[in-house]
Amino acid sequence: MLKKITLFSACIMLTLTFSGCETLQGVIGSTLNGSTDNLTNDQVAGGLKDALKQGVTKGVNTLSARDGFFKNMAVKILFPPEAQKVEQKLRALGFNGMVDNAIEKLNRAAEDAAVGAKDIFVAAIVGMTISDAMNILMGEKNACSNYLKKTTSTALYQKFNPVIKNSLSKVGALTAWNEVVTRYNQIPLIEKVNPNLDDHVTKKAIDGVFIMVEKEEGEIRKNPLSRGTELMKKVFAKQDK
């Protein structure tokens, strides 16, 4: 039962990479049949929602703090792939400070915008029903990972992108980026570049939110003291036995 409850909660929360979704089908089946210490289906769903909300809140709060992105190598935003040659060339020419400043500003923009992710996730979590769980049960092997992707990814991008654009301007990232691109494009015989910066930072910021939610979910599973509500404690108690 330990592995089953763990995989149920993980497959609902994590939206980047999942494995073992076949096991999830057995988990949902046993949960819906009331085998979790006489908890009702609504109570089990409520406990899982509490865990998801807690994970999202802590993850977003971590990212939106200063250095939440910049000093966290798991989520730190670097130049877009098509601009890697820009960084390499400018560093080779001694423009390390200019490049470092631009990278820092990109991450400051993501930190500034990250708090906007929480409401989107919470709305999706509140809307999760037993029917959603059954759809996951009856769906394809990747149905568990598709749930939050389907219910949050578009909304996250739509909400993040304009906020990122504003944040890029507010923290001076656009100015720093333009300095880098302008300097690079002045190098003789160089193919000029001008990547879509706000799209890149938006996507990387969303990736960062998912990574931090995964981290917080793992903490809830392994550490009973991290479970913030009584329902969470009851729902996850089986895995501790």
C-alpha positions as CSV (number, residue, x, y, z in Angstrom):
1,M,0.0,0.0,0.0
2,L,3.0,2.3,0.6
3,K,4.0,2.4,-3.0
4,K,0.4,2.7,-4.2
5,I,-0.5,5.8,-2.3
6,T,2.8,7.4,-3.1
7,L,2.3,6.9,-6.8
8,F,-1.2,8.2,-6.7
9,S,-0.2,11.5,-5.2
10,A,2.9,11.8,-7.3
11,C,1.2,11.2,-10.6
12,I,-1.5,13.8,-9.9
13,M,1.1,16.5,-8.9
14,L,4.1,16.0,-11.1
15,T,3.8,17.4,-14.6
16,L,7.2,17.0,-16.1
17,T,8.2,13.4,-16.1
18,F,6.2,10.4,-14.8
19,S,6.7,6.6,-14.8
20,G,4.7,3.7,-13.5
21,C,1.3,5.0,-14.4
22,E,0.0,1.5,-14.8
23,T,0.4,1.1,-11.0
24,L,-1.8,4.2,-10.6
25,Q,-4.8,2.4,-12.0
26,G,-4.7,-0.1,-9.2
27,V,-4.1,2.7,-6.7
28,I,-7.2,4.7,-7.8
29,G,-9.2,1.5,-7.8
30,S,-8.3,0.7,-4.2
31,T,-8.8,4.2,-3.0
32,L,-12.2,4.6,-4.6
33,N,-13.2,1.3,-3.0
34,G,-12.6,2.8,0.4
35,S,-9.5,0.9,1.5
36,T,-7.7,3.9,3.1
37,D,-8.6,3.4,6.7
38,N,-12.3,4.1,6.2
39,L,-11.8,7.5,4.7
40,T,-14.5,8.5,2.2
41,N,-13.6,9.2,-1.4
42,D,-14.2,12.9,-0.7
43,Q,-11.8,12.9,2.2
44,V,-9.1,11.2,0.2
45,A,-9.6,13.7,-2.6
46,G,-9.6,16.5,0.0
47,G,-6.3,15.3,1.5
48,L,-4.7,15.1,-1.9
49,K,-5.9,18.6,-2.8
50,D,-4.5,19.9,0.5
51,A,-1.1,18.3,-0.4
52,L,-1.2,19.8,-3.9
53,K,-2.0,23.3,-2.6
54,Q,0.7,23.1,0.0
55,G,3.3,22.0,-2.6
56,V,2.3,24.7,-5.0
57,T,2.3,27.4,-2.4
58,K,5.7,26.5,-1.0
59,G,7.2,25.9,-4.4
60,V,6.0,29.3,-5.8
61,N,7.0,31.1,-2.6
62,T,10.5,29.7,-2.9
63,L,10.8,30.7,-6.6
64,S,9.4,34.2,-6.1
65,A,11.9,35.1,-3.4
66,R,15.1,36.8,-4.3
67,D,17.5,34.2,-5.8
68,G,14.7,31.7,-6.1
69,F,15.7,31.2,-9.7
70,F,19.1,32.8,-9.9
71,K,20.9,30.7,-7.3
72,N,19.0,27.5,-7.8
73,M,20.8,25.5,-10.4
74,A,17.8,23.2,-10.9
75,V,15.8,26.1,-12.3
76,K,18.2,28.8,-13.2
77,I,17.4,30.4,-16.5
78,L,20.3,30.7,-19.0
79,F,20.4,32.1,-22.6
80,P,18.1,30.6,-25.1
81,P,19.6,27.6,-27.0
82,E,20.0,29.6,-30.2
83,A,21.9,32.3,-28.2
84,Q,24.4,30.0,-26.6
85,K,26.9,31.0,-29.3
86,V,26.4,34.6,-28.3
87,E,27.4,33.9,-24.7
88,Q,30.4,31.8,-25.8
89,K,31.7,34.4,-28.2
90,L,31.3,37.3,-25.9
91,R,32.9,35.5,-23.0
92,A,35.8,34.7,-25.3
93,L,36.1,38.4,-26.1
94,G,36.2,39.3,-22.4
95,F,32.6,40.5,-21.9
96,N,31.9,38.2,-18.9
97,G,30.3,41.0,-16.9
98,M,27.9,41.9,-19.6
99,V,26.8,38.3,-20.0
100,D,26.5,37.6,-16.3
101,N,24.4,40.7,-15.8
102,A,22.0,39.7,-18.5
103,I,21.6,36.2,-17.1
104,E,20.9,37.6,-13.6
105,K,18.3,39.9,-15.0
106,L,16.5,37.1,-16.8
107,N,16.2,35.3,-13.5
108,R,15.1,38.4,-11.6
109,A,12.3,38.7,-14.1
110,A,11.2,35.1,-13.5
111,E,11.3,35.6,-9.7
112,D,9.2,38.7,-10.1
113,A,6.6,36.9,-12.2
114,A,6.5,33.5,-10.4
115,V,3.9,34.4,-7.8
116,G,1.3,34.5,-10.6
117,A,1.5,30.7,-11.0
118,K,-0.1,29.9,-7.7
119,D,-3.7,31.0,-8.6
120,I,-3.6,29.0,-11.8
121,F,-2.5,25.8,-10.1
122,V,-5.0,26.2,-7.2
123,A,-7.9,26.7,-9.6
124,A,-7.0,23.4,-11.3
125,I,-6.6,21.6,-8.0
126,V,-9.9,22.9,-6.6
127,G,-11.6,21.7,-9.8
128,M,-10.2,18.2,-9.5
129,T,-13.0,15.6,-9.0
130,I,-13.5,11.9,-8.5
131,S,-14.5,11.9,-12.1
132,D,-11.1,13.3,-13.0
133,A,-9.5,10.5,-11.1
134,M,-11.6,8.0,-13.0
135,N,-10.6,9.5,-16.3
136,I,-7.0,9.1,-15.3
137,L,-7.7,5.5,-14.3
138,M,-9.4,4.7,-17.7
139,G,-7.0,6.7,-19.8
140,E,-3.7,6.0,-21.5
141,K,-0.5,5.3,-19.7
142,N,0.4,8.9,-19.6
143,A,-3.1,10.1,-18.5
144,C,-1.8,11.0,-15.0
145,S,0.9,13.4,-16.3
146,N,-1.6,14.8,-18.8
147,Y,-4.1,16.0,-16.2
148,L,-2.3,19.0,-14.8
149,K,-0.6,19.7,-18.1
150,K,-4.0,19.8,-19.8
151,T,-5.6,21.9,-17.0
152,T,-2.7,24.4,-16.3
153,S,-0.2,24.7,-19.1
154,T,-2.1,26.9,-21.5
155,A,-3.4,29.1,-18.7
156,L,0.0,29.3,-17.1
157,Y,1.6,30.5,-20.4
158,Q,-1.2,33.0,-21.1
159,K,-0.9,34.5,-17.6
160,F,2.9,34.3,-17.4
161,N,3.8,35.7,-20.7
162,P,2.5,39.3,-20.3
163,V,3.8,39.3,-16.7
164,I,7.2,38.1,-17.8
165,K,7.2,40.8,-20.5
166,N,6.5,43.4,-17.8
167,S,9.0,41.9,-15.4
168,L,11.7,41.8,-18.1
169,S,11.3,45.5,-18.5
170,K,10.9,46.3,-14.8
171,V,14.1,44.6,-13.6
172,G,16.2,45.9,-16.5
173,A,16.5,42.5,-18.3
174,L,15.5,43.9,-21.7
175,T,18.2,46.6,-21.5
176,A,20.8,44.1,-20.4
177,W,19.8,41.6,-23.2
178,N,19.8,44.3,-25.8
179,E,23.3,45.3,-24.8
180,V,24.4,41.7,-25.2
181,V,22.7,41.2,-28.6
182,T,23.8,44.5,-30.0
183,R,27.4,43.9,-29.0
184,Y,27.4,40.4,-30.5
185,N,25.8,41.6,-33.7
186,Q,28.6,44.2,-34.1
187,I,31.2,41.5,-34.4
188,P,32.4,41.2,-38.1
189,L,31.3,38.3,-40.1
190,I,28.9,37.1,-37.4
191,E,25.4,35.8,-38.3
192,K,23.1,38.2,-36.4
193,V,20.7,36.8,-33.8
194,N,17.6,38.1,-32.0
195,P,15.9,35.3,-30.1
196,N,12.4,35.7,-28.7
197,L,13.4,36.5,-25.1
198,D,10.0,36.7,-23.4
199,D,8.9,33.3,-24.8
200,H,12.1,31.7,-23.6
201,V,11.9,33.1,-20.1
202,T,8.1,32.3,-19.9
203,K,8.6,28.6,-20.7
204,K,11.7,28.3,-18.4
205,A,9.8,29.9,-15.6
206,I,6.9,27.5,-16.0
207,D,9.4,24.6,-16.0
208,G,10.9,25.9,-12.8
209,V,7.5,26.0,-11.1
210,F,6.8,22.4,-12.0
211,I,10.3,21.3,-10.7
212,M,9.7,23.0,-7.4
213,V,6.2,21.5,-7.0
214,E,7.8,18.1,-7.6
215,K,10.3,18.8,-4.9
216,E,7.7,19.9,-2.4
217,E,5.5,16.9,-3.1
218,G,8.5,14.6,-2.4
219,E,8.9,16.3,1.0
220,I,5.3,15.7,1.9
221,R,5.6,12.1,1.0
222,K,8.7,11.4,3.0
223,N,8.3,13.7,6.0
224,P,5.1,13.4,8.2
225,L,6.0,16.7,9.9
226,S,5.6,18.5,6.5
227,R,1.9,17.6,6.2
228,G,0.0,20.7,7.0
229,T,-3.6,19.5,7.6
230,E,-5.2,16.6,9.4
231,L,-6.6,15.2,6.2
232,M,-3.1,15.1,4.7
233,K,-1.8,13.2,7.7
234,K,-4.6,10.6,7.5
235,V,-4.3,10.1,3.7
236,F,-0.5,9.7,3.8
237,A,-0.4,7.8,7.1
238,K,-0.5,4.4,5.3
239,Q,2.9,5.0,3.7
240,D,4.6,5.4,7.0
241,K,3.6,2.0,8.3
